[in-house]
Amino acid sequence: MEFWNAPSRRKCGQWSLVIIVVAIGLSSLQAVDAGLGEWRLVTKNAGISAMHAAVAPVLGTVVLLHQTKTGPSNITFPDGRCRNITYDLLLKTVCYVHSVILDPTSEVVRPIMVMTDTQGSSGQFLGEGSLSQTGGDLEGKKRTSNLSTKCYTTVAQRRYCDWVEGGNGTDLLEQRWYFTNQLLPDGRQIILPRDTDDGRGSSPNNLYPFVHLLPTGQLYIFANRDSILYDYNQNVVVRKFDKIPDNPRNYPSGSSSVMLPLVYNDNFKKVEILVCGGAATGSVGKNEGQMECSTSCRKLDVLRKNFT
């Protein structure tokens, strides 16, 4: 666990990192009730694969980010510029784009530069609206970077408007890979690790744990099928919850989690966490055949009881 102060911040409430999935080449969809909305193909080619995606505040554009070491993407910079890094462990010069801004309304894509490898990185919107990225792989494992709110536009800029990598004093203390960031009320981020298997290394389905900041100021942390209530100020586990029923939930099993809307007239005493999906037990590392995904959802009233 690590606390990290962004170079520029202000005190704030809670922000949520919104993740979307862009479906490429979807040929048909089942009919749904019109009141539930509908799927729309935004673009047939955003230029990159989206390892991370975040909806920018106010503008509603989408920041897409991918790792830098997997070779060519399907988009280059209009002015032909390249990324030249002498300390890159694999590719010293890269002329392909690995991060873009996508406008889902106009379908315009603007390429932006990202310097060091972001595979396994984690991120969080800061109080003033900028997007922070921490950690990654190889030369990026301790790096931090920030994308200004001014860069969320897809309109061409007179000056480059890219990810800005932190300078001296902004590197993380340790490598951060598949961790989770949570913004705290005082503007700091807490970076929480994946769970480990009795100290012997990372166990399956514990990457990118789910973390929610509660009205009590405590953190709800979920990994695989286990979860706790954690007081980060006192560094104390306040409560351990029963295992969630059914299957593993976290990456690479890939379920999702959300805190349901809070109600002010009960003084926010009811705090519900919903966890949906995941992969079948035993599917991670299975090379033959294909196991079905989970369709189950479980809900937990954090301050009162266990999963239902």
C-alpha positions in Angstrom: 0.0 0.0 0.0 1.2 3.5 -0.9 -0.1 7.0 -0.5 0.7 9.3 -3.4 0.3 13.1 -3.6 -0.3 14.4 -7.1 1.9 17.4 -8.0 -1.2 19.7 -8.1 -4.5 19.1 -6.3 -7.2 20.5 -4.2 -9.5 19.0 -1.6 -12.4 17.1 -3.1 -15.2 14.7 -2.6 -15.4 11.3 -4.4 -14.8 10.8 -8.1 -15.6 7.6 -9.9 -13.5 6.1 -12.7 -15.9 5.0 -15.3 -14.8 2.1 -17.5 -16.4 1.3 -20.8 -16.0 -1.5 -23.3 -15.9 -0.7 -27.0 -17.2 -3.5 -29.1 -15.4 -3.7 -32.5 -17.0 -5.5 -35.5 -20.4 -6.2 -33.7 -22.6 -7.5 -36.5 -25.9 -8.0 -34.7 -27.6 -7.3 -31.4 -30.6 -8.8 -29.6 -33.7 -6.6 -29.5 -34.1 -4.9 -26.2 -36.8 -2.7 -24.6 -36.4 0.8 -26.0 -36.6 2.2 -22.5 -33.4 0.4 -21.7 -31.4 2.2 -24.4 -29.5 0.6 -27.3 -26.0 -0.2 -28.5 -24.4 2.0 -31.1 -21.1 1.3 -32.9 -19.1 4.5 -32.2 -16.2 3.7 -34.5 -14.9 0.7 -36.4 -11.3 1.6 -35.7 -10.1 3.7 -32.7 -6.5 3.0 -33.7 -5.5 1.1 -30.6 -6.7 -1.6 -28.3 -8.1 -0.2 -25.0 -6.3 -1.7 -22.0 -7.8 1.2 -20.0 -10.7 3.5 -20.8 -12.1 6.4 -18.8 -14.9 8.9 -19.6 -13.6 12.4 -19.2 -15.6 14.8 -16.9 -17.8 17.5 -18.5 -16.8 16.8 -22.2 -17.7 13.2 -22.2 -14.8 12.2 -24.4 -13.1 8.8 -23.7 -9.4 8.4 -22.9 -8.1 5.2 -24.3 -4.7 3.8 -23.2 -2.7 0.7 -24.2 0.7 -0.7 -23.4 3.7 0.5 -25.5 5.7 -2.7 -26.0 3.4 -4.8 -28.1 4.5 -3.4 -31.4 2.7 -1.3 -34.0 -0.8 0.0 -33.4 -3.1 1.1 -36.2 -2.6 4.8 -35.9 0.4 7.2 -36.1 0.8 10.9 -35.3 -0.3 13.3 -38.1 3.0 15.2 -38.0 5.0 12.0 -38.0 6.6 12.4 -34.6 8.0 9.4 -32.7 8.6 8.4 -29.1 12.4 8.3 -28.5 13.5 6.9 -25.1 17.0 5.7 -24.7 16.2 3.9 -21.4 13.3 1.9 -22.9 14.1 -1.8 -22.4 12.5 -3.1 -25.6 11.8 -0.4 -28.2 14.0 2.8 -28.2 12.0 4.4 -30.9 8.3 4.0 -31.5 6.4 5.9 -34.2 3.0 4.4 -33.4 0.3 5.8 -31.1 -0.7 3.9 -27.9 -3.2 6.4 -26.4 -6.0 8.4 -27.9 -8.9 10.7 -27.1 -12.2 9.4 -28.7 -15.3 11.6 -29.1 -18.2 9.1 -29.2 -20.5 11.7 -30.7 -18.4 13.0 -33.6 -16.4 9.7 -33.8 -13.2 11.8 -34.0 -10.0 10.3 -32.6 -7.1 12.4 -31.5 -3.7 10.6 -30.8 -1.8 11.5 -27.7 1.7 10.6 -26.6 2.4 8.2 -23.7 6.1 7.7 -22.8 6.8 4.6 -20.7 5.1 1.3 -20.7 1.7 1.3 -19.0 0.9 -2.4 -18.9 -0.7 -3.2 -15.6 -0.8 0.5 -14.6 -3.6 1.9 -12.6 -5.3 5.3 -12.6 -7.7 7.8 -10.9 -9.3 11.1 -11.7 -8.0 13.8 -9.4 -10.0 16.5 -7.7 -9.6 19.2 -10.4 -10.5 16.6 -13.1 -7.2 15.6 -14.5 -6.4 11.9 -15.0 -3.5 10.3 -13.1 -1.7 7.1 -14.1 0.7 5.2 -11.8 3.0 2.3 -12.3 3.3 -0.1 -15.3 5.9 -2.5 -16.6 9.6 -2.5 -17.2 10.9 1.2 -17.3 7.3 2.3 -16.3 7.0 0.3 -13.2 7.5 3.3 -10.8 6.5 6.1 -13.1 3.6 8.5 -12.7 1.9 10.5 -15.4 -0.9 13.0 -15.7 -3.3 14.0 -18.5 -4.6 17.6 -18.1 -8.3 18.5 -18.4 -7.2 20.7 -21.3 -6.2 17.6 -23.3 -9.6 15.8 -23.2 -10.7 17.6 -26.4 -10.3 16.0 -29.9 -9.8 19.3 -31.5 -6.3 19.7 -32.9 -4.1 21.8 -30.5 -1.4 24.4 -31.5 0.9 22.8 -28.9 1.1 19.1 -28.0 -1.4 18.1 -25.4 -0.2 14.7 -24.2 0.4 12.6 -21.1 3.0 14.4 -19.0 5.3 12.0 -17.1 6.3 13.1 -13.6 9.8 14.4 -12.9 12.1 14.1 -9.9 10.3 13.3 -6.7 7.2 11.9 -8.3 8.3 8.3 -8.8 6.6 5.6 -6.7 8.5 4.0 -3.9 7.9 0.5 -5.3 6.8 -1.1 -8.5 3.1 -0.9 -9.0 1.6 -3.5 -11.3 -2.2 -4.4 -11.4 -2.9 -2.3 -8.4 -5.9 -0.1 -7.7 -6.0 3.7 -7.0 -8.6 5.4 -4.8 -8.9 9.1 -4.3 -9.2 10.2 -0.7 -11.1 13.2 0.8 -7.8 15.2 1.4 -6.8 14.9 -2.3 -4.2 12.1 -1.9 -4.5 8.7 -3.6 -4.1 5.4 -1.9 -2.6 2.7 -4.1 -3.7 -0.7 -2.9 -2.0 -3.9 -3.9 -3.3 -7.1 -5.4 -3.6 -9.8 -2.8 -0.9 -12.4 -2.4 -0.9 -16.1 -1.8 0.6 -16.3 1.8 3.5 -14.2 0.6 4.5 -16.6 -2.1 3.6 -14.4 -5.0 0.4 -13.3 -6.7 -2.5 -15.7 -6.6 -5.0 -15.9 -9.5 -8.0 -13.5 -9.7 -6.6 -11.0 -7.2 -5.4 -8.4 -9.7 -7.0 -4.9 -9.8 -8.9 -5.3 -6.5 -12.2 -3.4 -6.2 -12.0 -0.4 -3.8 -14.8 1.9 -2.7 -14.5 4.9 -0.3 -17.4 4.7 2.1 -19.3 7.6 3.9 -17.6 6.5 7.1 -14.2 7.4 5.6 -13.2 3.7 5.6 -12.4 1.6 2.5 -14.2 -1.5 1.3 -11.7 -3.7 -0.5 -12.6 -6.8 -2.5 -10.2 -9.3 -4.2 -11.1 -12.7 -5.7 -13.9 -13.8 -3.4 -12.8 -12.1 -0.2 -13.4 -8.6 1.1 -12.7 -6.4 4.1 -13.6 -3.1 5.7 -10.3 -1.1 6.2 -9.4 2.0 8.2 -6.5 3.4 6.3 -5.9 6.2 8.9 -5.3 3.6 11.6 -4.0 0.8 9.3 -6.5 -1.5 10.8 -8.8 -4.2 9.3 -12.1 -3.3 10.9 -14.1 -6.3 9.6 -13.7 -9.4 7.4 -16.7 -10.4 5.4 -17.8 -13.9 4.4 -16.6 -15.0 1.0 -18.8 -14.0 -1.9 -20.7 -17.1 -3.2 -20.0 -18.6 -6.6 -17.0 -17.9 -8.7 -13.8 -15.7 -8.6 -14.4 -12.1 -9.6 -11.2 -10.1 -10.1 -8.8 -9.9 -13.0 -8.1 -12.0 -15.0 -11.6 -13.3 -14.3 -12.9 -9.8 -15.0 -16.1 -9.0 -13.2 -17.2 -5.5 -12.2 -18.2 -3.7 -9.0 -20.1 -0.6 -8.2 -21.4 1.3 -5.1 -25.1 1.8 -5.5 -26.6 5.3 -5.0 -26.6 6.6 -1.4 -29.6 8.0 0.3 -29.2 11.2 2.4 -32.4 10.9 4.5 -31.0 7.9 6.4 -27.7 9.7 7.0 -26.0 7.4 4.4 -26.3 4.4 6.8 -27.1 2.0 3.9 -24.1 1.4 1.7 -24.6 -1.4 -0.9 -21.8 -2.8 -3.1 -22.9 -4.8 -6.2 -20.5 -7.3 -7.8 -21.4 -8.9 -11.1 -19.9 -11.5 -13.4 -16.5 -13.1 -13.5 -15.2 -16.4 -14.9 -15.9 -19.9 -13.9 -13.7 -21.5 -11.2 -10.7 -23.1 -12.8 -10.9 -21.2 -16.1 -7.7 -19.1 -15.4 -4.8 -21.0 -17.0 -7.0 -23.4 -18.8 -5.6 -23.7 -22.3 -8.1 -26.2 -23.8 -11.7 -25.6 -24.4 -13.7 -22.6 -23.1 -15.6 -22.3 -19.9 -18.7 -20.2 -19.5 -18.6 -16.7 -17.9 -20.5 -16.1 -14.7 -24.0 -14.5 -14.9 -24.4 -14.1 -11.2 -24.6 -10.8 -9.2 -24.2 -10.4 -5.5 -25.0 -7.4 -3.3 -23.5 -6.6 0.1 -24.8 -4.1 2.6 -21.4 -3.1 3.9 -22.4 -1.6 7.2 -25.0 -4.2 8.1 -24.6 -7.8 6.8 -23.0 -10.2 4.3 -23.6 -10.9 0.7 -27.1 -11.7 -0.6 
